Amino acid sequence: RLIARNQSHQHEERISMESHEIIGFIAGFGTTFAAAPDLYAMLKRKSAAGMNPTMAGMMGTFQIVWVYYGILIDSMPVIVWNIIAVAINFLTVAAFCYFARMKKLLKNYSTIDDR
């Protein structure tokens, strides 16, 4: 009877751990993809107008720390979602830099044509 109770308790712990990770994946999904609409809008417009890369850069930098933390605590949801978030945030910064540079080049090109 004691063995059966012990096995039942271990089974409950395993189920709660799995549900804990499911909650982590759901929460991570929401926070990870919160930055994706800005990236999508910038790519769709092909313009960096109205965007500020500072927040995306800072978020991406600190999410690298979250990846390391996830490794330390052996938490797959923390690791996976933050790797994806790092990619989204650094793509946002890269897209901003690309479109800002293109705008500057086009402005300089049109100034040369006006002369």
WOKA-V221285 format. One record per residue. RES is the residue in one small letter. SS is DSSP state (H for helix, E for strand, C for the rest). PHI is phi in degrees with one decimal (none if undefined). BURIAL is + if it has 16 or more other C-alpha atoms within 10 Angstrom, else -. Layout:
BEGIN
RES|SS|PHI|BURIAL / RES|SS|PHI|BURIAL
END
This chain:
BEGIN
r|C|none|- / l|H|-63.9|- / i|H|-65.5|- / a|H|-62.3|- / r|H|-65.6|- / n|H|-64.0|- / q|H|-65.6|- / s|H|-63.8|- / h|H|-64.2|- / q|H|-64.4|- / h|H|-63.7|- / e|H|-63.3|- / e|H|-62.7|- / r|H|-65.7|- / i|H|-65.9|- / s|H|-66.9|- / m|H|-67.8|- / e|H|-65.7|- / s|H|-67.3|- / h|H|-62.7|- / e|H|-69.4|+ / i|H|-62.3|- / i|H|-61.4|- / g|H|-62.0|+ / f|H|-66.0|+ / i|H|-65.6|- / a|H|-63.4|- / g|H|-63.4|+ / f|H|-57.9|+ / g|H|-63.2|- / t|H|-75.1|- / t|H|-67.4|+ / f|H|-90.2|- / a|H|-63.0|- / a|H|-86.7|+ / a|H|-62.5|+ / p|H|-59.8|- / d|H|-64.7|+ / l|H|-63.4|+ / y|H|-59.7|- / a|H|-62.2|- / m|H|-65.2|+ / l|H|-67.6|- / k|H|-67.0|- / r|H|-76.2|- / k|C|57.3|+ / s|C|-154.7|+ / a|C|-96.3|+ / a|C|-56.7|- / g|C|79.2|- / m|C|-101.3|+ / n|C|-125.9|- / p|H|-77.2|+ / t|H|-60.6|- / m|H|-63.7|- / a|H|-62.0|+ / g|H|-64.2|+ / m|H|-66.7|- / m|H|-61.0|+ / g|H|-60.1|+ / t|H|-63.9|- / f|H|-74.2|- / q|H|-70.3|+ / i|H|-62.4|+ / v|H|-63.7|- / w|H|-63.2|+ / v|H|-61.2|+ / y|H|-61.0|+ / y|H|-60.9|- / g|H|-59.9|+ / i|H|-65.8|- / l|H|-61.4|- / i|H|-96.3|- / d|C|56.5|- / s|C|-113.7|- / m|H|-59.7|- / p|H|-59.3|+ / v|H|-63.6|+ / i|H|-66.1|+ / v|H|-62.4|+ / w|H|-65.4|+ / n|H|-75.6|+ / i|H|-64.5|+ / i|H|-63.4|+ / a|H|-64.4|+ / v|H|-59.1|+ / a|H|-61.8|- / i|H|-61.5|+ / n|H|-68.0|+ / f|H|-73.7|+ / l|H|-65.2|+ / t|H|-62.5|+ / v|H|-64.2|+ / a|H|-63.9|- / a|H|-64.1|+ / f|H|-58.9|+ / c|H|-61.6|- / y|H|-62.7|- / f|H|-69.4|+ / a|H|-65.6|+ / r|H|-66.8|- / m|H|-61.7|- / k|H|-63.1|+ / k|H|-65.1|- / l|H|-63.1|- / l|H|-65.4|- / k|H|-64.8|- / n|H|-64.9|- / y|H|-64.7|- / s|H|-69.4|- / t|H|-67.1|- / i|H|-66.6|- / d|H|-64.5|- / d|H|-71.8|- / r|C|-79.8|-
END
